[in-house]
Amino acid sequence: MKTISSVKNIFLGTLLLAAVVLQAQTSPKTFTLKSATLGGQLTNDFYYNDWGVKGGNISPDLSWDNAPDGTQAFAITMYDAEAPTGSGWWHWVLFNLPKDTKALKAGAASTHPELLPAGSISSLNDFKQYGYGGPVPIPGSGYHPYVITVYALKSKLNLDKDANPALVGFNLSANVIAKASIIAYVYVP
């Protein structure tokens, strides 16, 4: 009787271990976005170079992992929800990056557009310019967050470079499979 109970416990233990291993192997991985250069803070290199600001206007490097199955394209945005406009400010709107894209080098959407993957579209930002437009820090604003998001899309967007940020945002919402964001801050005492 003891032998049957021991065998039963060993069998149940093995079955439980197999279930845990199988679940670990089949659990979806999290879609993530990161930047090697931001470190959580946008510095002068990333600031806009106009409107009284003398920045480098360099778009940050970005990389992403674990895009979900079915991803056909990517898009990237940088949004300032706290801009004193009543509706925020779109600093960067880039879409139709090919589905095999996993990273962008610094400057790809600003100072070195030749680094963008073929077929990518840099559309209008709220500066009414194409590509990246960096932060314009307002003196006395303290900490100010900027949300950079990569979208995994189920299809390319049927838009051109003249699409405004609201139209692109509407189409992103209709086509997104998953998205991942990082928040970078500007601090202005």
BELRAVEN-V615679 format. One record per residue. N is the residue number from 1. RES is the residue in one letter. SS is DSSP state (@ for helix, = for strand, . for the rest). D_CENTER is the distance of its C-alpha to the mean C-alpha in Angstrom with 2 decimals. Layout:
# BELRAVEN-V615679
N	RES	SS	D_CENTER
N	RES	SS	D_CENTER
This chain:
# BELRAVEN-V615679
1	M	.	60.18
2	K	@	58.26
3	T	@	57.22
4	I	@	55.79
5	S	@	53.84
6	S	@	52.48
7	V	@	51.49
8	K	@	49.85
9	N	@	47.83
10	I	@	46.79
11	F	@	45.80
12	L	@	43.77
13	G	@	42.08
14	T	@	41.22
15	L	@	39.92
16	L	@	37.70
17	L	@	36.34
18	A	@	35.66
19	A	@	33.77
20	V	@	31.54
21	V	@	30.88
22	L	@	30.24
23	Q	@	27.76
24	A	@	25.86
25	Q	@	25.81
26	T	@	24.65
27	S	.	22.09
28	P	.	18.62
29	K	.	16.15
30	T	.	13.05
31	F	.	9.70
32	T	=	7.97
33	L	=	5.46
34	K	=	7.87
35	S	.	9.65
36	A	.	13.39
37	T	.	14.46
38	L	.	12.98
39	G	.	14.81
40	G	.	13.73
41	Q	=	15.49
42	L	.	15.20
43	T	.	18.59
44	N	@	20.83
45	D	@	19.41
46	F	@	16.23
47	Y	.	18.42
48	Y	.	19.58
49	N	.	22.96
50	D	.	25.01
51	W	.	26.12
52	G	.	27.98
53	V	.	25.17
54	K	.	25.64
55	G	.	22.30
56	G	.	21.02
57	N	.	18.21
58	I	.	16.29
59	S	.	12.61
60	P	.	11.08
61	D	.	10.78
62	L	=	7.65
63	S	=	8.29
64	W	=	7.53
65	D	=	10.55
66	N	.	12.49
67	A	.	11.32
68	P	.	13.86
69	D	.	17.12
70	G	.	17.52
71	T	.	14.24
72	Q	.	15.58
73	A	=	12.75
74	F	=	9.05
75	A	=	7.69
76	I	=	5.42
77	T	=	6.78
78	M	=	8.15
79	Y	=	10.75
80	D	=	13.84
81	A	.	15.54
82	E	.	18.51
83	A	.	19.54
84	P	.	23.27
85	T	.	23.20
86	G	.	23.51
87	S	.	20.40
88	G	.	17.65
89	W	=	16.34
90	W	=	13.68
91	H	=	13.17
92	W	=	10.97
93	V	=	10.85
94	L	=	10.45
95	F	=	11.26
96	N	=	13.44
97	L	=	12.08
98	P	=	14.53
99	K	.	14.07
100	D	.	15.08
101	T	.	12.39
102	K	.	10.82
103	A	=	10.15
104	L	=	10.70
105	K	.	13.50
106	A	.	13.98
107	G	.	15.59
108	A	.	14.54
109	A	.	13.61
110	S	.	16.53
111	T	.	19.45
112	H	.	19.22
113	P	@	18.12
114	E	@	20.19
115	L	@	17.48
116	L	.	15.24
117	P	.	15.84
118	A	.	18.76
119	G	.	18.21
120	S	.	14.93
121	I	=	15.52
122	S	=	14.73
123	S	.	16.08
124	L	=	17.58
125	N	.	16.05
126	D	.	18.33
127	F	.	20.28
128	K	.	21.40
129	Q	.	20.20
130	Y	=	18.14
131	G	.	15.04
132	Y	.	13.68
133	G	.	15.89
134	G	.	15.57
135	P	.	16.76
136	V	.	20.44
137	P	.	21.58
138	I	.	24.48
139	P	.	27.32
140	G	.	28.00
141	S	.	24.69
142	G	=	24.12
143	Y	=	20.67
144	H	=	18.09
145	P	=	14.48
146	Y	=	11.50
147	V	=	8.34
148	I	=	5.11
149	T	=	2.79
150	V	=	2.52
151	Y	=	6.19
152	A	=	9.07
153	L	=	12.03
154	K	.	15.72
155	S	.	16.86
156	K	.	16.28
157	L	.	16.64
158	N	.	20.20
159	L	.	19.53
160	D	.	20.34
161	K	.	19.29
162	D	.	21.38
163	A	.	19.47
164	N	.	18.79
165	P	@	15.56
166	A	@	17.30
167	L	@	18.25
168	V	@	14.88
169	G	@	13.53
170	F	@	16.58
171	N	@	16.03
172	L	@	12.43
173	S	@	14.03
174	A	@	16.84
175	N	@	15.06
176	V	=	12.15
177	I	=	13.00
178	A	=	10.19
179	K	=	6.77
180	A	=	5.14
181	S	=	4.71
182	I	=	6.73
183	I	=	9.62
184	A	=	11.61
185	Y	=	15.16
186	V	=	17.91
187	Y	=	21.41
188	V	=	24.31
189	P	.	27.65
